[in-house]
Amino acid sequence: MVLRDLAAGKFSLREFWTRRARRIIPPLIPVLLVSLAIGWVLLMPREFLKFGTSLASQAIFGSNFHFLHNSGYFAAPAQTKLLLHTWSLSVEEQFYVVYPLVLLALMRLHRPIWLLGLLLLVSLGVSIQLSLSNPAAAFYLPHSRAWELLLGAAIAFYVAYEHHWHPPALAARTAGFRRPHLHVGRNDVVRPQYPLPRCSRPAALSGCCRFHLRQYPHTYLRRAGLSIRPVVYLGLASYALYLWHWPLLVYARATPSGLAVWVAALTAFLLSVLSFHLLEDPIRKRRMFASNRTMIQLALASMIGIAVAGKAIAIDKGMLARFSPKAVALYTESQRKYPGCSPHVSPKQ
């Protein structure tokens, strides 16, 4: 979208960030609120304090930095962290803030696609180095993850200028056997014939599938199942499913029922379907909150309120007042005898 708008001479940072806000924030708010409710019921003060900090961090899209210092992703304690999965959403949002600015700067230079490739290689090098010296940092930090997003950005050059491709060369390009060139023609924003940096064959394939399916609807790619409606529908609902699955699975693991995980998975899918039809699609297509000003004001107010709630939980040391006096006394005594131990007991118990 950035490249297309640049080519048309109508790119706006405000419009780009507003589109991203419409896509990302509305489905996120209910998940954060439900996670807050689950944490209130499920988590003991020690975990609830950490949850409050993670909630405030995610409200400003910085949870990857929070979890870098507070969690190993697959460590046992991580299974109680209701918002652990949002680290990748924070990285994505940080990329959306920086990348359009970088692209605008690169477009003023002579070879933007090569410089984009150079940034990709630098980020990949940082990722490899950090994987050896500090694996947690390599996992969570945006500059060590940027190469993956930049690979997608490079593939976007295929998609944005696909109408200039020569069809007989498509098979070779899809297989990744040669470096395609961008023939932009009269476009004065992106200069013609920039060779795309060599990328992996799976990435090239994924970048070309959409173009291939649309232009050649009866080929093996379509017959292979990429256009089956249930598969496409699952893709449409996948963002909400990503948001809902982890908090519900954390809650399910805290229950004794063996069916709880399956119920949580089904519930996550149903909630993702509702989210897509009632929030994502109407807001993205402006059937709800058609005014950008109204939508942004509501989104900001919601996220600020959530951040304040998370900070309040952290300041209050996990809201010990949720418990009965007897439970508070037992918890305090257990912390005195076993510092750092935090049994997973519901406040109702």
N, C-alpha and C positions, 0 to 999 in steps of 0.2 A: 504493500500500500504506500509506503514511503517513496519507493522508486517511481511508482506510477504517478503519484501526486507531484513529485519533483519534475518528472518528464512533462506534465501538463502545466507546470509553473504555478501550482496552487497549493503547495505543501504548507501546512501550518502546524507548528509544534503543539499549540493549544488543542487543535482539532484531533491530532494524533493521540495525545494523552487523554483527551476526553473519550475517544473511542475505546481506548484501553480500560479506562475507568468503568465505562458502561459494560464492558465484557467481564471484568474481573471482580469488581467490588460487590455488586448486588447479590450474587450467589454466596459470597464469602460471609456476609454479615449474619445470616441465619445460622451458619455453621459455628461461628464464633460465639453467638449467644447460646446455642444448644450446648456447646462445649463448656461454657461457663456454668450452665445449669447442671451438667453431668459432674463437673468438678466440685460444685457445691455439695452434691449428694455423695460423691464417691471418695474424694481425696481427703486425706488427713492434712493437718496444717502444714507440715513440711512440704508435701507435694503441691498443696494448693497455693502456697507462697510462690513456688517456682512456676506454677501454672499462671499465676497473675503476672509475673514478669514476662513470660512468653506471650501472654495475651496482649500486653502493652507493646511488646516488640513487634508482634505481627500486625497490630493496628497501624504501625508506621512502616510495615514491610521491611523489618530488620531481624526477623526471627532466625535467619541463618547465622547471624553473629551471636545471638543469644545461645543457640544450641551448640555452636562451636565451643563455647566455654562451659557448657552445662550438660553435655550428653554425648555418649557414643551411640550411633544410630541403632545398632542391633544389640546393644547391651541390655541386660534384663531390666534395669531401672527405666530404660527408654520406653518400655511397654506401658508405663503409666503416664507418659507425656502426651496429653491429648492433642497438642498442636505440632507435634514433631514433624509431621509431613509437610508443614507449610514452609519449611526452609527453602524448598525449590521454587515456591511461588514468590518468595522474597527475592531470590536471585533473578527470577524472570522480571520482576518489577524494576529492580535495579538496572537490569539490562535495558528495559524500555525507556528509562530516564536518560541513560547515557548514549545508547546507540544512535538515535536520530541526530544528536549533536555531532557525534563522530562522523556519521554519514554526510551531514551537511558540510563538515570541514573537508572530508575526502573528495567530495564532488568538485571542490574548487581547485583540486590538484590534477596533475596530468594523467595519473594512472590510478584511479580510486580502487579498482578491483584488485590490483596487485598489492596496494597498501592494506586493503582489507585482509588479503591472504597473509600478509606479513604479521598483522595483529593476531590473526588466528594462530600462526606458528609460535609467536611469542607467548601467547596464553597457553598453548599446548606444552611448551617448554617449561613454563612455570608450574603447570599441573604435574608434569613428570617429576620435576625437582621436589615439589612439596610432597608428592606421594611417597618419596623416599625419606624425607626429613620430618614431615609433619602431616601424616595422612588425614587427620581430622580437618586441618586447614585446607588441604587439597579438596576435600569433600564439600566443605561449606562455603568457601570464599568465592565471591563472584568472579574475580580475575582468573582463578584457576578453572572455573566452569565456563568462562566466556567463549572458549574455542568451540564448544559444542553449539552454542547459540550462534556464533559467527559462521559455523558451517551451514546452519540453516539460512543465515543471512546471505551467504554466497549462493546457495541454491535459489534464493529469491531472485537472483539475477536471471536464472533460467526462466522462472515463472513470469516475471515482469515483462520480459521481452520475447516470450515464446512465439509470438506471431511472426517473428522474423526468422524462425528456424526453417531449415530446408527439410521436408518430411523424409526423404530417403536416408538422411543422416541420423534420424531419430533412434533407430535400433542401436547403432554404435554408441551414440551418446548416452542412451539409457543404460547400456551395459557398462559404461564408464571406460571404454577403450580408447577414447581420444578426448582432447580438451576442446569443448565447443567454444565458439567465439560469438560474441554478442554483436549482431549487425543492427545498429540502432537507426541507421539511415539519417533522416533529417533532424533527429533529436540533438539539440545543442547542449543539453544538461549532462547526459552521459555520453561520452565520445565513443565513436564506433570501434568495433573490432577489438575489444579488450578480452584477452584470453583469461578464462576462469582458472584459478589455481586448481591443481589436480586434487581431487578428493576421493574418498573411499567409494567403491562400487555400490555398497548398500545405500550410502547417502545419495549418490547420483540417481539410483533407482527410485528412492522415495521422493526425490525432488521432481522426477519426470512422470510419476504415475498419474498425477492429476491431469496434466496436459495430455498424456497418452490416452487416458480414458475418454476425455472430452472430444478429442479430435478423431480418435479411431475406436468407436464404441463397440465394435464387434471383434476385437482382438482377444488374444489369450488372457491378457490382464483382466479384462472384464469377465471373461468366462471363469477365471480363477477365483472369483468371488468378491472382488474388491468393490463391486457395486451392489451387492445383496443388501436389501433395505434394512434388515435387522443389524447388519454390520455397520452400515452408514449411521443408523440411528444410535447405536452404542457409541460411535465416535462423537455424535452431537451431544450426547449426555455425559461424555467422559470427564469434562472439567468438574461438574458437580459431583460425579461419582468419586473423583480424586479427593474432593474436599470432604465428603461425608464419610468415607470408608474408615479412616483411622480413628476418629473419636468414638465411633460406634463399636469398633473392634476392641478398643481399650476398655470400654464399658462392659462388653461381652466377656472379656477375659477375666473380669473381676467377679463374675457370677459363677455359681457351681454347675450350671446346666451345660451339658455337652452340646446341646443344640444352639446355644446362645450365639456362637460365631456365625452359624448359618443364618440365623434370624437377623443378626446384625448386617450380614452381607446383603440379604434380600431387602432389608429396610433401607440400606444405603442406596441400592439401585432404585427403589421406589421414590425415595426422596430426590434422587438425581433427576428422575423423570419429571417430578413435580417442579423442581427448580428450573429445569429447561423450559417447560411450557408456561409456567406462571411468572418467572422472573427473567431468565436469560434472554429468551427469544423476544418477549414483548419490549423489554428495555432496550435491547440492542437494535431492534427495528423501530424504536420510538413510538410504539403503541402505548407505552407507559412512559411518563416523564419525558415528553417530547422536547421540552426545554432543557438545554444543556445546563443552564444556570440552576434550575431547580434540582436536577439530578445531582450535580456536583455539590450543591449545598447540603442536600440530604445525605449524600455519601460521606462528606467531610464531617458533618455533625455526628453521624453514626460511628465513624471510626474514632473520632475524638472521644466520644462517650465510652466506647469500648476500651480505649487506651487508659482513660481515667479510672474505669472500673478495675482494670488489671493492676494499675499502680496502687489503688486503694487496697487491694488484696495483699500486695507485697508489703505495703507500709504497715498493715494490721497483722503481719506475720501469719497469714493464712486463715484469718477470720476464726479464731478459736471460739468465739462466742456462738458459733453454730451449734456447739455441743452442749449437752446437759452438764451441770456442775460436777456430777459424778464422773462423767466421761472425761472432762477437763482434768480432774484430779488424777485419774488413771493415766491419761496421756502424759501429763507433766511428770509423773513418777517414772513412767517408762523411759522418757527422754533423759531423766537424770541418771537412771541406771544403765541405759543403753544408748548413749549419744549417737545420733545419726540413724538409729533404727526408726522406721516409720511404718507400722503395720497397716495393711490395706483394709481398714474397717470403715464402714459407712458411718457418718455422724449419727444416723438413726440408731445404730447399735451402741 
